[in-house]
Amino acid sequence: MQDKRIYALYHGDHFIDVGTKTELSQRLHLKPATLMFKASPVYRHRTTYEKSTRLYLISKEVTQ
């Protein structure tokens, strides 16, 4: 079984894109580790909401 996690990327209140970590990294030319850092609590504490790009987990599907 595999997890398929869907993420949404926002800059403040502005929606940027949605997809898996791999899809987003390819479309936005960012490393997957960079995207995951934008979802971390540390990044949330270091930045302000309005001026940061944040990644949110919106769906987790288990596939066989």
Secondary structure, DSSP 8 states (H G I E B T S, - for coil): -EEEEEEEEEETTEEEEEE-HHHHHHHHT--HHHHHHTTSHHHHHHS-TTT-EEEEEEEEEEE-
